[in-house]
Every structure is written in structure tokens, then in C-alpha cells.
Amino acid sequence: MEASTLGNRYRLIEPLGQGGMAVVFRAWDKSCDRFVAIKKIHKHLCEHQGVRGRFQFEAKAISQVEHPNIVKFLDYSGQESKDLWIAMELLEGSDLIDYIDRSQKGYLAPLPAVLIFNDIAGALKEVHRNNIIHRDIKPENIMILHSGHVKLMDFGIARDVHLGNLTQVGDFLGSPNYMSPEQIRGANLDKQADIYSLGVVLFRMLTGQLPFDGQNHHEICMKILLGHYKPPNEIQSGISPILLRIVTRCLALKPEQRYESIEHLLLDVHDFLVLSKDRHFRKRNKTIISSSSPKQRA
């Protein structure tokens, strides 16, 4: 592991994970006496202007969006620095994919799944309010902290909604399983692309499966473009009509057939949560009444 101090402030301690673009380290912030996470771009990529452009936008995006369900930005190297890095709050927990896999059944019950979904949708609402498209919504970028708190992270391929695609057609900077059809085609993306990916995440939580899967990227992409998938209520029981409607609208093949905005999506989520609480209240009352009813004498 590279042993160094960044910005005369952050001492790298150990790597927590890495991808094709960067390594994430646990680090010690000497100025504030606390542990932080440092996302450090691979050295051999720092000379590429395209990488520097994406890094600059990620730093800008994560710094301007503040929300309880979004990883907190602390500091960054600056675009002209030899080493490119971003300092963020250190999240202790597991990503959503591990959280699902470690569940007893390999999928989540509807209510816990929707509560997580609601938190991420709320975070995306703030992202979209700042005219940013995340473009890489997937379980690996969603953290469930030990406290149960939910955090959205990794804005590495985020983009300003008013600008054209930074990524060239054919480049795979997102995760194919969670990509919208228009993202696969290399079209300019809007907020509906994030809504689609969010729908795939909900499908995964509810069923333990992906709506579109295959042996390779090409097979997965072809299935996504065709748009045929087995409804989640045919895979797992207990999925209500309103929840099925949420999944179906999020995964609509055409962007204009999806929710117009996260706000509209959250209205249906709110309806589901109200109905769920009502059912829980009625079930609880029925149990109390049943247990307190006088028994007939023999």
C-alpha cells in the first residue's frame, strides 16, 4: 500500500476498496483528529484530461449537494494537483448488495425495501434539484450503516443535466445491469435515467434477482433494450399492486412513460407507506382485541 500524506493533512492508513478509476482509503485527518475516507484516483489516470474533467465534476457535485442520505463531502485536492483525491465522511456498514445477500431469504420484505428506497429517492430528489444526474445508481453505491442509516455515494460519473454526455457512445462507465435503455444507446440522459436505475434497485431488493441478467454485457444490454422482464410479484409473494405499479413505472422502456420526477415517484411511495402502517395498526389492534376478549366458559 502506498504510504503517504495528502494535502499535508490526511494520512492514508489502509485501502477499503478499489475500482478501475480509484482506490478508497481509510485515512486520518490530522487537523480534526478523525477518521475519513479518501477516494484517490489511480496515478496513471491523473494525466488524462477526461479523467480530470470527471474528477472535477464529481468533487463539485458532491460538495454542492447536502442531504442526510448522501455521503458528506469534506475536502478535495483541486483539479491542478498532481494527485487527485476527495475526502469524505467515513461510512461504517455494508453496501446494499451485501445487505441483501446477508438477509435470511436473499431478498428484503416489502416494507424494509421501500423504507430504503424512500431514503435513496429522497437523496436523488436533492441531487436532481441541483441539476445533477447521478448515472450510476446501484446497490454497491448505497451504504447501510451500522446505525441503519442509508447513504448514497459515488458521484464518479455524475453529469450536469444541462450538458451533453461526457462519456462517448460505447463507453461503459456505469453498471450495465442497472443502466437505462437510453444510457445503453449512448443517448443524452435526463433524470428519468436515474429513476429507471432506482427501479432496478427496488426490483433487486424485493426479489433478490435482477430484471435483466445475462452471461455478458452484450446479452444484458439486449434484454434491457427489449424491456421484457418477469414481474416481481411472480417471483416473490406479498408484493402489493401499488408496489408493482412503482416498479413498472420506473422500468418503463421509454423515459416519458416513467415518473415525471422523483417528487411524483415519492407520492406513490408515500401512499404505500401509509397503507403499510394502516395494515400494521389494524393487525396490531386485531391481536390486542382478540387477546383481551373474554373467553367463553365451558
Buried (B, 14 or more C-beta within 10 A) or exposed (E): EEEEEBBEBBBBBEBBEEEEBBBBBBBBBEEEEEEBBBBBBBEEBBEEEEBBEBBBBBBBBBBEBEBEBBBBBBBBBEEEBEBBBBBBBBBEBBBBBBBBEEBEEEBBBBBEBBBBBBBBBBBBBBBBEBBBBBBBBBBBBBBBEEEEEBBBBBBBBBBBBEEEBBBEEEEEBBBBBBBBBBBBEEBEBBBBBBBBBBBBBBBBBBBBBBBBEBEEEEEBBEBBEEEEBEBBBEBBEEBBEBBBEBBBBBBBBEBEEBBEBBEEBBEBBEEBBEEBEEEEEEEEEEEEEEEEEEEEEE
